[in-house]
Amino acid sequence: MVNLDKVVVVTGYGEVSPHGNAATRWEVEAYGELSVEGCIELAWIMGLIRHANGVLPGTGTQYTGWVDAKSGEPVRDADIKQRYEEYISTHTGIRLIEPELALGYDPAKKQVLREVQIEHDMEPFEAAAEDAAAYKKSNGDRVDVWENAGGASWSVRFLKGALIRVPAAVNATRLVAALLPTGWDAGRFGIPEDVIRQVDPVTLYVLVATVEALLRSGITDPYELYQHVHVSEVGSTVGSGLGGGQALQDMFWNRANDRETRNDTLQETFISTIQAWVNMLLMSSAGPVKPAVGACATTVLSIDTAVDTIQAGKAKVMLAGGVDDFYEEPSTEFAAMGATSNTLDEYAKGRVPSEMCRPCTSTRNGFMEGQGAGVVVLMSASTAIACGAPIYGIVGMSATATDKQGRSVPAPGKGVLGSAREVSNPAMLRQLSIKRRRGLMDEELEVLDESKRRKMGRLEQEAKEAVIDTEEAAALKAEIEWQYADQLRALQDRLGNEFWKRSTGISPLRGSLAVWGLDADDIGLASFHGTSTKANDRNESEVLDAQMQQLGRTPGHAVPAVCQKWLTGHSKGAAAAFMLNGVLQSLRTGIVPGNRNADNIDSDLRRCDYALYLSKTIQTAGIKAALLKSFGFGQVGGELLVVHPDYLLATLGRAQLEEYNAKLRERDARAHRYWQDALVGNHPFVRIKSSPPFTPEQERRVYLDSTARTHYDPRTGEYRF
């Protein structure tokens, strides 16, 4: 009933977030604490432990296992949680700003430059000739300069009336943010020092998140992808809200203050540079490139673009996601517009940092800024099944929308309601029945099969009568098979994937659910953008409520709302990636995480009958589908419908499913082996490529030959053309 070439699935997801990676963040989000395994992984990420295999210094004994990174003392696996958990909890998530994680920004030492006019002549000072000329050029008659005896230096004297700028300390009210785990170091993941020095930190975050996403896809070497698809069929839409924060500071602040700055800083400010480094250092693909810029909704915009690209046949595999950093300038400007929570006010109310982001409560007062990157691997379902990649979720629908006339760029709107647009048409609503559409498809398949039989019969007769030779007969037979497959896909589109697209009586959201035999009652989770601002949380609740009413969801059947930012803060471009990763984990486990700061839900939200604001995690019997929303500055509204992968696997025959599962088990084992080997130091987590998978002599042929594929060379352990 579905054309698998146009079904887009998530085969892998990764993140660099305030709670580490996708697995460790999920443990804290869903269970409120880390497992022993989670503590080990975060302790490694934070540089608290390292793996040793050899003779211990000072003891002369042979040892294999974890040791404390500072003392070198052996630490048993079972003791790591007790020993390091308190430190990990204190130095992850939402907490007081640590300057080393915020590009050096310390709110306690926040400074501005203020212009001061000198009221009397100053004492002269020595300067280089070039500097003396610069001071003179800037201040004219208010500066005297002269060459000192011997010509080795010049003297400069600022006169009364000259203007100078001096540092002044100012009070900061935003002292808390959701920062990466203390000690996070790209070098620990295997990224070479020369790369770390050259690129902006946001690129480092994306590199690590991409490798995690690929590993969850069972891909330990990105060049393996080209064993299954052409290099031009792997693309990227990874984007950002602001791009390289360190590079922007260098360009606008450090350059203006005459501080040492790299000559290639400009390139690191471009958002397209982020995905370029990922491709240059990891992928070597030649596919579609469409970096997204959607402020806080960047990831949904990225995924929507990637889905369109795959469904249009321009790619079979896409990397999608977003990244943003935390640094002084955006923090100052978000505070100026009142979007973020005032730390001093929250302290006055008796709250600790982890309690200050409070989505959907009556005491919410702005978000906590955050940082990090999130990346997902998207494939056409046919590609995922053919190569045995795991399927974590089906992107049942992706949509973006703008809003009405206004004067407020950040104000959230209701444009995303358009995904539920429809007019009542009982005749069209009959098409929602998958059983009815199956009946229509069977009727048309009979006609299609009969046409194929007639064509094949004529071909066999012509071959028997020697009207055509054997070679021509084989070519014509292949053409008939291709035409049949093409007509079958068109039939699946018309009665399966896209049956609703030409109807005003069936909304995109209703139709996308019905493709899989689902309806509004089957939505088991709503992942809220949930910024903890007065306007967003009310608007988002009203949008969900209106959609559910329009789609006829059973009254009283509320949708549990997940407001993840209470834990992760708001990482802007990466926010929806963290949300989507959580949705996929909920689909896998049936768990709906609660917002543990939701101790006083805003009474104004009571009129939204269909939203259930959980303060505790609940275990469900299973989640069939989830709805995710994202709202970004610039009227960028986004929405994703994610469907449980079982609905896709149910379309496969038994033999095809068994073959797929066998490939899946192999991939899973390889990925786990890779992950374990990286943790214990057998090889880097991020393996930077030193050359493309083809030689210079092969390059032109590879690009021009649609059948060019890599093969695995067991001698070198590499995939090459």
ABEGO torsion letter per residue (X at the ends): XBBAAABBBBABBBBBBAAEBAAAAAAAAAAGBBBAAAAAAAAAAAGABBBBBEBBBGAGBBBBEBBBAAAGBBBBAAAAAAAAAAAAAAABEBBBBBAAAAGGBBAAABBBBBBBBBABBBBBBBBBAAAAAAAAAAAEAABBBBBBBGGABBBBBBBBGBBBBBBBBBBBABABBBBBBBGBBAAAAGBBAAAAAABBAAAAAAAAAAAAAAAAAGBABAAAAAAABBAAABBBABBBAAEBAAAAAAAAAAAAAGBBBBAAAAAAABAAAAAAAAAAAAAGBABBBBBBBAEAAAAAAAAAAAAAAAAAGABABBBBEBBBBBBAAAAAAAAAAGABBBAAAAAAAGBBAAAABBBGBAABAEBBBBBEBBBBBBBBAAAAAAAGBBBABBBABBBBBBBBBBABAABBBAAAAAAABBBBBAAAAAAABAAAAAAAAAAAAAAAAAAAAAAAAAAAAAAAAGABBAAAAAAAAAAAAAAAAAAAAAAAAAABAAAAAABAABBAAAAAAAAAGBBAAABABBBBAGAGBAAAAAAAAAAAAAAAAAAGBBBGBBBBBBBAAAAAEBAEAAAAAAAAAAAAAAAAAGBBBBBAABABBBAAAAABAABBBBABBBBBAEBABBBBBBBBBGGBBBBBBBBBAAAAAAABBAAAAAAAAAAAAAAAAAAAAAAAAAAAGABBABBBBABBABBAAAAAAAAABAABBBBBBAAAGBBBX
